[in-house]
Amino acid sequence: MSLLKRYTEVATKMSDDSLAYAIQDIKACWAANAEFEAGKTEYSKQLWAEWDAYTVELQKRRKAK
């Protein structure tokens, strides 16, 4: 299973507040560790997959309201 698919499934089970917190936490991680934002390590790939899945899920929910 791809990382994006895994985190997309996780995102559907999270609350709006949890998604927003996770997105801010990822941004803070990138700000503190530029190498993670570059997407070259396995951990940075995980962060990008999480950010993408959580952001899209939150946007879908906001459009549905």
C-alpha positions as a Markdown table, in Angstrom:
| # | Residue | x | y | z |
|---|---|---|---|---|
| 1 | Met | 0.0 | 0.0 | 0.0 |
| 2 | Ser | 1.3 | 3.4 | -0.9 |
| 3 | Leu | 2.0 | 6.0 | 1.8 |
| 4 | Leu | -0.6 | 8.3 | 0.3 |
| 5 | Lys | -3.3 | 5.7 | 0.3 |
| 6 | Arg | -2.5 | 4.7 | 3.9 |
| 7 | Tyr | -2.7 | 8.3 | 5.2 |
| 8 | Thr | -5.8 | 9.0 | 3.1 |
| 9 | Glu | -7.5 | 6.2 | 5.0 |
| 10 | Val | -6.2 | 7.5 | 8.3 |
| 11 | Ala | -7.5 | 11.0 | 7.4 |
| 12 | Thr | -11.0 | 9.9 | 7.0 |
| 13 | Lys | -11.1 | 8.7 | 10.6 |
| 14 | Met | -9.6 | 11.9 | 12.1 |
| 15 | Ser | -11.5 | 14.9 | 13.4 |
| 16 | Asp | -11.2 | 18.3 | 11.8 |
| 17 | Asp | -9.3 | 19.6 | 14.7 |
| 18 | Ser | -6.9 | 16.6 | 14.6 |
| 19 | Leu | -6.3 | 17.1 | 10.9 |
| 20 | Ala | -5.6 | 20.8 | 11.3 |
| 21 | Tyr | -3.2 | 20.1 | 14.2 |
| 22 | Ala | -1.4 | 17.4 | 12.2 |
| 23 | Ile | -1.0 | 19.8 | 9.2 |
| 24 | Gln | 0.5 | 22.5 | 11.5 |
| 25 | Asp | 2.8 | 20.0 | 13.1 |
| 26 | Ile | 4.1 | 18.9 | 9.7 |
| 27 | Lys | 4.7 | 22.5 | 8.7 |
| 28 | Ala | 6.6 | 23.1 | 12.0 |
| 29 | Cys | 8.7 | 20.0 | 11.3 |
| 30 | Trp | 9.6 | 21.3 | 7.8 |
| 31 | Ala | 10.5 | 24.7 | 9.2 |
| 32 | Ala | 12.8 | 23.1 | 11.8 |
| 33 | Asn | 14.3 | 20.5 | 9.4 |
| 34 | Ala | 14.7 | 21.7 | 5.9 |
| 35 | Glu | 16.0 | 18.3 | 4.7 |
| 36 | Phe | 12.5 | 16.8 | 5.6 |
| 37 | Glu | 10.8 | 19.3 | 3.2 |
| 38 | Ala | 13.1 | 18.2 | 0.4 |
| 39 | Gly | 11.4 | 14.8 | 0.1 |
| 40 | Lys | 14.5 | 12.8 | -0.1 |
| 41 | Thr | 14.4 | 10.6 | 3.0 |
| 42 | Glu | 11.8 | 8.0 | 3.8 |
| 43 | Tyr | 10.6 | 10.2 | 6.7 |
| 44 | Ser | 10.2 | 13.2 | 4.5 |
| 45 | Lys | 8.2 | 11.1 | 2.0 |
| 46 | Gln | 6.0 | 10.1 | 4.9 |
| 47 | Leu | 5.5 | 13.7 | 5.9 |
| 48 | Trp | 4.5 | 14.7 | 2.4 |
| 49 | Ala | 2.0 | 11.8 | 2.1 |
| 50 | Glu | 0.5 | 12.8 | 5.5 |
| 51 | Trp | 0.3 | 16.5 | 4.5 |
| 52 | Asp | -1.3 | 15.7 | 1.2 |
| 53 | Ala | -3.9 | 13.3 | 2.6 |
| 54 | Tyr | -4.8 | 15.5 | 5.6 |
| 55 | Thr | -5.0 | 18.7 | 3.5 |
| 56 | Val | -7.2 | 17.1 | 0.9 |
| 57 | Glu | -9.5 | 15.6 | 3.5 |
| 58 | Leu | -9.9 | 18.8 | 5.3 |
| 59 | Gln | -10.6 | 20.7 | 2.1 |
| 60 | Lys | -13.3 | 18.1 | 1.1 |
| 61 | Arg | -15.0 | 18.5 | 4.5 |
| 62 | Arg | -15.0 | 22.3 | 4.3 |
| 63 | Lys | -16.5 | 22.2 | 0.7 |
| 64 | Ala | -19.2 | 19.8 | 1.9 |
| 65 | Lys | -20.4 | 22.2 | 4.6 |
